[in-house]
Amino acid sequence: MEEAADGRCRVVYYCASAGEHVSAVHHWKDPPARREGSNEEDAPRAVVDANVRILLDEDQGGFHEVFLGSSSRECWERIEQYAGSTPTVVLLESQQLQSGKDADEDPAIAFLRSLATDVQGARYQHHVIPFVILPAALKNVDIPPSSETATDYLNAGAVETLRSPLKPEDLSRLVGHVKEEIRPRADLIGVTMARNLADSIRDTSHPGKPSHRPDITISPARLRYINSAVQEWGFPAHEMSMDELTCAALFMIEHVLKAPELAEYKISRSDIMGLLLATRRQYKHEREVHYHNWRHAVDVTQSIYIFLVNIGVCPPVDSSTRRATERTSLEQVLTPLDGLILLVSAIGHDVGHPGVNNAFLVACSHPLAQLYNDKSVLENYHCAAYTQLLRRHWPSLSKIANFRSSMISNILATDMQRHFEYMATLGELKKKHADGKQNLDQWTDKDREHARELMMALLMKAADISNVARPFAVSSEWAKVLISEFARQGELEQELGIPTCLFGGPPNKDDVLSAAQSQKGFMNLFGFPLFQGISEIIPSVACSVETLQVNQATWEQRIQEEKERRGPDGKDAPLTFSSVGRTEINKAEITHHRSEPAVMPLPSAPSSPSKRDHNPTAASRRSSKDVALEHMHSFPSSRRGSKDESLTTILVRSHATSNATQPSSAATSADTKVAGEGESRRPPAVPSSPTTGGLRESRSRSRLRGLKFWRKKSGLGGERGSESS
């Protein structure tokens, strides 16, 4: 558990029901020992100690220090001490069910009410966040607390009620609430990233065995379900807990390692789990970063896994099955070793992501932007940070020739600023090997290496944006969380008072029409050309193209229905995401199969880019040299939203919305505007004028202020090279 200011968050645990006097401080390196012969189901103190161990476990609660006390006076004193320097979580054990008392007679209620009064009165310098723990059972008889009981505690000031003994889902909710409460100010976003990277490079310690083992604690039935779900393209990542997703990643790595060629790189299941848990810790909690978290990492990894299985790079799931067709010449370039490198790259490709895009970091003169010269800032950071994790947890990978360079190439490929560069290279490869049957013996070593590196990068790019090609029920869930992350960045930009780095502005999370148009536009401009192009040289991934086409038709149907429902004035309230049901999907599938041609054509490019407004209040600190945006300008029907390295949505302003804000229909003839997010969305150059000249000066001053701020905040010294406005 980290807090932006000093990296610590402490817990005061009031356990009046412990059955004995308790007053102890436990640190994360010194948790309560297990008592010999104790039965945690019956002994109150044993249950409390088990809860404390979970709170201190770095892979579950992740708290730094827990004070355990049965005296309310001592707990009050400890709260006063902690809250003066760090955020403090207060856990209050309810005695209502054990004693049969009314809620008003429960000591936890009186404690909670007094604490809530102090919190509301701003008594404490740092956050104090109270929770109530309700007993799950009494003498082996399950007595679930009533909704009225929980409401009593919530009304008294509790953030939430939890069940004891604490389970992973309880910890996830608790930590999520804490992350929400103590999330750093906009000017502290990612402030420790550069320092943490330097610390990890210096760290030469040997990691120990993980104490938390989801592969052991999760039930066998659930593990079988996870293993089965991993084999499906419709992988339901949002239906799984973080522990379950970790087990999914474990199963995928173990399966790829079954290839005989990889025997020398095998490590134990415990060591694999240690690597996965260490990597998971470096991703932000999903309440902090809605999209670029561990869930996204495992989802991208599963896409890579499906690609590898279909291509035949890793052993088949069922050893009795055989490929229906022979691998093409280009597919034969990839080896099991390449498959392992791809899978490992996917797991850490977004490690440490702060939930904002590269353009945000550049605009703020963030230390990382200075470190990487404003180029692929986050992607470079992910490579550097993840390399250190692999060095400590899987050192045998360093024996693989060109492993590090291949992994870096894979992760940098997720930077969408280079998207059209990769598409051009893909076109050249398709042209050179059009028949797909050229004998590998005729290839030079240079040709083979070039094809191998390009195909690995293309597969990583496709996996990174694969959520648009998942079945619609899964794809639409990803669209929702991605838009939430964009909206959060918009709040940070407003807090800092800087021009938006989400081209077109932050999205409206409640506007389903805009979201539908966003998804459709992104599929047309980025998703479909990439997946279709890859399927032409790697036919084994063609299944994703079919699903993507169905999703295109579904979103288009959703757009038309929503426009009709709103009417010509566009003032009717938007629908919610959940209003797309099975019926709409079935209709879209039927329409897709009956349509001719089967492939939805892309919009044709106009002869000249559409005119764009440049408003000083909404300008972005981005140059006009970005190739990706220049390509986007040739598609006036799309308005690109933001994901910096794996643009997964297009934000499109609806005709109804535009009518309310534009002076004439001529200005909105295309009904939409292109929008971008992050480093890959940069507005075209504007001729110099007094207005734009003043804007440039304003930007320069703003960047200079940001540079001075980050130097002061991060402790970095020295002079930076020339700054571009």
N, C-alpha and C positions, 0 to 999 in steps of 0.2 A: 504494500500500500504506500503510495507516494503522494506527497503534497508539494506543490510547486515551489514553495519558499525554502523548505529545508529537507524535503524528502521523507518526513516522518509523520505518522499519525498514530495516536495512542488510544487505548481503550480502558475505561473504568467499568468493571463488571461487579455489580451489586448482587451478591448471592446470599440473601438472607435465609434461603432454604437449604444451605449446604449441610446442615445438621451439626455443625461445629464452628467454633470461631475461626475465621479465616482472615488473614491479612498478609498478602504476598505479592511481590512484583515479579513477573515472568517476562523475559526477553525472548526474541525470536531464536536466539542461539541456545536458550536455556528453558525449554517448555516444561510443564509439569511432567514428572515421570509417571509411568504406568504403575499402579499399585498391584503388588502380587496378590492374586486370588480375589481381586475386586470384580464385582459384577456391575458393569456400567448401566445395566438396565434397571437395577434396583438401588444402588448406592448413590445418594444425591451428590456427594462430593466427587465420586468417580465420573458422574455425568458432567459436572462442572469442569473438572480437569480435562476431560475429552473435548469439551467445547473450546477451552483455552488453547489446547494444542492445535485445533483446526484454525482458530483465529490467527495464530502465530505462524502457521505453515505458509511458506512463501508461495506455494501454488494454489492455496485456497483463500484464506483471509488476507495474508500478506501484511499483517500489522506488525509494528516494530516492538510494541511493549503493551502488556496487559496488567493492570492492577486488579487483583481479585480480593474483594472484601465483603464480609458479612455484616459490618457495622456501617450504618448510614453516615455517621459522623466522619469516619475515616474516608468513606467514598467522597463526601463533600470536600474534604480537605484535598484529596487527590485531584478532583476536578478543578479546584482553584489553582492547584500547582500546574497541571498539564495545560489547561486552557489559556494560560498566560503566554505560552510559547509555541504550542502546536494545536492543530485540530484534534478534537477529542470525541470519541464515540462512547456513549454511555449505554450499557446494557443492564436492564432492570428485570430481575426474575420475578414473575408473578407468583403469589402464593394462594391465589383465589381458589384454584381447583383442589390443592392439597388440603387447605383448611376449611373449605366450604363457606368461606366468608363472602359477603357481598363485596362488590367492586370498591365501594367507598371505604371499606375496612381494610383493604389490601395496602400494606405499607408502600408497595411500588407506586400506587396511585398518588399517595401524598407526596412521595419523593418526586414523582414525575411532574406534578402540578407546580411544586416549588421550583423545580429546574426550568420548566417552561416559562415561568414568570421571570426568572433571571435571564434566560436567553432572549426573551422579547424585550427586556429592559436593557439589552446590550451590556450586560455585566462583564462578559468575557471578551478578551481581546481576539480570540480565534473561535472558529466554529465549534459548537457543542451540539452533537447530534444524538438524540435519545431514541432507543429501541426498547421494546418490551419482549421478553422471552416467555412464552407460554409452555407449560409442561405438556408433552405429547401423551403421556400415559401415567397412570397411578396404580401401582401394584399389579402391573401387567394387564390392566384393563384400560382400553383406549377410551378417553373421555375428551373428545374434541371440544375446544372452546367454542361457545356460541358466537354468532355474529355480533350480538349485543355486547359480549365481553370484549371482543376486539375493538368495537366502536368506543367503549368506555375509555380504553387506553389511548386511542387515536384522538379522541376529544380532549384528553388530558394533556396532549402535547407530543405523543410518540410519533415518530416518522412512520414506523410500521411495526407490526407484531410478527415475531418469528417463533418457530417451534423448537423445542429442545427434546432430544439432542439435535444439535445443529447439523443440517445436511448440506451438500454442495449447492442445492438450489437456494437454501436460506442464505448461505454465504454470498452467492451471486447477487441476490437482491440487496443484501446489506451493503456490499461493496459498491454496487451500482448507485444506491442512494448517497453513499459517502462521496463517490466520485462526482455526482451531480452537485453536491453541496460545496465541495472544496475545489471545483474546477478552477484552474488559474485564470487570472485576468488575461485579456487579449494581448497585453504587452509582455506576458510571461509564457506564451505558447512556445513550447519547444526550447525554453531558455537553457535547459540542462543537457540538450542533445549532444552538443559538441564536447562538453566536459565528460559526459558519460562515455562517449566514444573513445576519448583519450584514456580514460580509466580502464576501459576494456582492453585496449591495446597493451597496457602495462600489466594487466592481470595474468600472472603465470600459475595461478593456483590450479589444482586438479579438482574437478567437480566431484562431489560425492554422489552416492546413490540417492535417487529421489525418495522421499518419505511418502509422498502422495502417489498412489498407483491406480489411476482410473481403470486400467485393464483388469485389476483385481477387485475393486470395489463395485463396479457396475455388474449387474446381474447377468448370468449367462444368456438368458433369453434376449436381453437388450443388446448384448454384444453380437449375437447372431443376426439381429435385425440390422445393426450398424454395418456388419460385414456384407450383408445382402444389399443394403442401400448403396454402398460404395460401388457396386458393380453396375449401377443404373445411371443413365444420362440425366434422368430427372432427380438427381441427388437432392434430398430435402434438407439442406443445411440449416434452415431456420427452425426446423422441428427438433433439433438436437441441442443438448447442452454443450458447454465448452469442453467438459470432460469427455463427452461422447464424440465430439469432433476430434479430440486428441487421439482417441482410440481409432477413429477412422483413418487418420494420418498414419498411425502405427501399422494398421493392417496393410495399407498401400505400400509402405516402405518394405515391410517384411515380404510382401508378395513379389515386388520387383527384385529383391535380393535372392530370390529362389533361382535366378538364372545362374548356371554353373560358372559363367564368365566372371561373376562378381563375388566368388567365394572368398577371395582375399580381403574384401572390404566389409565383410559381415561383422556386425557387433551384436552384443546381447540385447534382448528385449528391454532389459532394465536400462541399458545405455541409450537405446533409441528413445525410450520414454523420457530419459533425462534431457536429451537434446530437445525433444518436442516441448517439454514443459518449460525449459529455459527460453526457447524461442517464443512460446506463448506469453511468457512474462514480459517480453519486450514489446509486444503489441499492447495498445491501449485497450482499456475496458470498453465494451460496446456502448455503455452509457456516456463515455467520453467521446469516442470516435465511432459514429454510427455505422460506417461502411468499411473503412480500412482497418479492420480488426482481425482477430484470430479466425472468425467465421469466414471472412473473405479469403484468408490465406488457405484454409483447408478446402474451400470451394474451388479455388483456382487449382490447387494440387489435385483434386479429384478430376477436374477436366483433363489435366495432363495425363493422369492415370488412365482414363478412358481412351484418350488418343493412343497411348502406348499399347494398351491391350488390343485395340482395333488394328493398329498397324502391325502388330506381331513382334514388337520390340521386347516385351516382357512375356513370361510364360502365360499361357491361357489359364483362365480361372478354373475351368474344367479340363483336366489333362486328357480326357477322352475326345474332346472336340478338336477339329482341324479347320484351318482356314479354308473358306470356300474358293478363294482366288489366290493366285501367287502375288507376292509383294512386287510392286513396281520397282524400277531401277532406283528411283529417288528414295523410295521407302527403304530399300536395302542399304542405303548409305548409313542409316541410323542403327546403332548397336545397343545392346543392353546397357553398356556403360554410359552411352548418351542418355538413355532412359533414366538411369539413376541420377545423373547430373541434372536433368530437367526436373525430376521430382523434388530433389533437394532444393533446387533453385526456387521452385514455386512456394515451398513452405516458408521461406524467409524473404520473399520478394518485396514485401511491404513492411518489414519489421521496423518498429519504432515510428510508424506514420503518425504525425500529429493531428491529422484531420483537416489540414488546410493544404492548399495547392502550392506549387512552386512559385507562381506569380505572387501569392501572398507573402511568401518568405523574401522574395526579391524586393517587393515594394517596401517591406519593413527593414531592409538592409539587415536581415537576420544573420547571425554568425555563420550558419550553414551556407547561406547564399554567398557570403564572402569567401568561405572555405572552398567552395566549388565553382567560383566565378560565374554564378548565376546560371550555370548550365546543368540541366538534369539534376537539380539540387537534391531532391528526395531520393531519386534512384541511386545516385552515388552514395548517399548516406546509407541506404538499405544494404548496398553491397559491402561497404566497409564494416558496418555493425554486424552483419550476419557472418562475415568472414571470421570475425573473432569468436563468435559462438561455435562455429564449426571447428575452429582450431582447437578449442578446449574439449569439445564433446565428441568429435569424430575425426581425430587426427589422421587416421589412415587414408582419408580422402585426399590429403595433400600429396599422396604417392601417385595419384592419377595425373598423367601428363596433361597439361593445359586445363586442369580442373578449374582453377581459379579464374583464368581468362574466359573460359566457357560460361561459368556461372555469372560473371560480370556482364558478359555479352547478353545473356538471357534476361537478366534483370533490367539492364539499360534499354532493352527492346520494349519494355512496358511504358517508356516515355512517349506519349502520343505526339510530342513535338516532332518526332521523327517518323510518324506514321506513313506519310506519303513517300518518304525515302524508301521505306521497306516495301511499299506497294510497287514502286518502280522497279526495285530489284527483283521482286517476285515476278513481275511481268517479263523481265529479261530471262529469268530461269525457265518460265513456262515456254517462252519462245525457243530457247536453246534446246530444251528437252521436250518438245511437243508430243512426241510419240510415247514417251514414258517407258520405252522398251530398250533404250540404248544399253548395250552391254557395259557393265561396270569396268571390265578389263580395258576398255577403250578410254577411260577417264584418266587424266593425269592426277597426281596427288593433290595438286593445287585445286583442280576442279572439284574433287571429292571433298576436300576440306571446306571450300567455299560453300558448296551445296549443303554440307552437314551443318555448318554454323548458321546459315540462313534458315534452314528448316527448323532448327531448334528455336531460333528467335521468333519465327513465325508461329510456331506452336505455342510458345509462351505468350505472345501477343493475343492469339486467339483465346487461350485459356483465361487471360486477364479480363477479357470482356465477354466471356462465355455466358454470363448470366442472361444476356439478351437472346441467346439461342437455347436456353433451357425451356422446358414446358411452361406454358403461360402462367400457371399457378405459382410456380417457383420464380419465374422471371419478374412478375409484377411485384413480388415481395422485395426483391433486390432493388427495383426501381424506387420503392417507397423509402427504404433506408438510405439510398444514395441521395435522394432529394433532401432528406432530413440533414445529412451531413453538409450539403451545399447551403441549406438555410442557416445552419449553425455558423458557417464561415461568414455568411452575410451579417450575422449578429456581431461577430468579432470585428469585421470591417467597420461597422457602424460605431462600435465601442471605441475603436482607434481613431475614428474620424478620417479614414483614408478612402480614396475612390475604390469602388468595387473591383476586385480581381476576378470576379465571376462575370464574364462578358455577358451583358444583357441584364445583369443584376441578379440578386438571390431569388430562388424560386419560391412560389407560393405553395406550401406543402399541401394545402387543401384544394388546389385547383387540378382536378383530374384531367380536364381537357388539355391543359398545358403539359401535364405529364405524359399523356397519350401521344400528343404531337411530338414531344421530346423523344420518346422511345422510337417512334416510327422514323423520325428524321435521322436519328443516330444509326438505326439499322440500315437505312438507305445509303447513307454517306460513308459509314465506317464498317458496321457489322457485316452486311451482306457481301460487299466487295472482298473483304478479307477472307471470310469463310468460304465463299465461292471460289476465290482464287486458290486457296490452299487445297480445297477438295479436288481441283483439277490436276494437281501434282501428287496429292496424297488422298486417293479416293476413299480411304478408310475413315475419313472424318466427314463424309458426305451426310451422315445422319443429322448432324447439327444444322446443316443448311436447310433441310426440310422443316425442322422445328422452327427455325428462324423465319421462314416464309409463312408458316401458320401464324406465328406471333405478329408478323407484319399485318396480315389480314385481320387478325383479332383487334389490334390497336386501331386500324383504319375503321373498322366497324364501330368501335367504341367512340372514335372521334365524331363520326357522322351522327350517331345516336345522341351524343351529348350536345352537338350543335343544334340538332332538331329540338331537343328538349329545352334548351335555353331560349330558343326563339331569336328573332332578329335583333332585339335590343341587347341580348347577352347578359341580362341582369339576374337571371335565375341562378339560384345557388348551385355550385358544382356538385356532382356526385362524389361518392367516395370510391376508393380503389376496390372495395369489396363488392361493388355492384356488377362486376364481370363474373358471370357464372358459367357453369358447364354448357348451358344452352348456347351462349355466344361463341364459346370455343368450338363446339361441334359445327355450328353454322359456318364459322370461318374455315374449318377444315374442309367441309364440303365445297365451299366456294373456291378454295385453293385447288382442290383436285379437279374441279370442272373447268377452271380458268385456262385460257390459252393466250399467250404462252405461259408455261408453268412458272417461269421466273419473273418476278416483278421488276420492270425496268426502272432504272435510276432516272431522276429528273435530268433533262438535258441542260447543259450549261449555257447561259446567255452569252451574248457577244461581249458584254462588258459587265463588270461587277455592279451590283446594286448600290445605290447611293446610301450612305450611312450618316446618321446624325452623330455629332461629337459634342457632347454636352460637358462643360467643365465640371459639373457636379457629379457626373457619372463616368468620367474618363478613367481609363486603366493605365497603370504604369507599365506599358509594354511597348516594345518597338514594333515596327511594321514589317520586319524582315521574316517573320515566321512563315515557313512554307505551308504548314497545315492550314492556317487561316486563309492564305491566299487561295487554296483549293476550296475552302468553305465558301468564299465569296462568290464562287461560281454556282452556288446552290442557294438562291434567295429564298427558297421555301423552307429552309431549316434555320433554326435559331438555337445555337449550341449552348448547352448548359456546361457544367464543369465536372470533370474529373481530370486531374492533372495528368496522371500517367496511364490511365486506362479509361478514357472518355466513354462512359457507359450510358449516357442519356443526351438527348437534345432538348433544350428548352425552347419551345416555340410559342410565340405570342399569338393568341387566337385572334380572329378577325373581329370578334365582338369586343375584346379587350382593346385592340388597337384603335377601334373607332372612337373609344372614349378618350383617347389620349393624343391622337394625331390630328393635325389641323386640316388635312384633306385626304381624300381617298387616294390621290396620286402618290402620296408619301407612303401608302401602305398597299400598293397594288399587288404585291406578292402575298399580302395577308400576314406575313411573318417577317422576322428579322433574324439574321444569323447571330448566334450567341456562342461564346466560348468560355472556357474556364481554365484557368491555369496557364502554364507557359505555352500551350499550343494554340491559344486563341488570342491573337494580337490584332488590333485595328490597323487599317491601312494608314499610310502616311497622309497627313493633312498639310496642304500648302501653308506656308508661313503667313501669319497675320497677327495683328496686335493681340487678338484674343488667344490664339494658339501659342503665340510667343509668351504671353503672360502665364498661360497654363504650364508651359515647359519650365519657366522660372519657378512657378509654384511647386511643380513636381520635384525639381532639383532641391529646393529648400526642404521639402518634406522628406526626401531621401536622405539629405544630410542630417536632419533631425533624427531620423530613424537610425542612421549609422551611429551617431553619437550615443543614442539611447542603448543600442545593443552592445556597444563597446563597454559602456559603463555597467550594464546589467550582467554581462558574461565575463567581465574582467579581461577581455582581449585587448591587447595593445598593438602598436605598430600602425603604419599607414597602409591604406588600401590603394590599389591602382586606380586609374581614372574611372570615375563614375559616369555612367550614361544616364541621361534623364529619361 
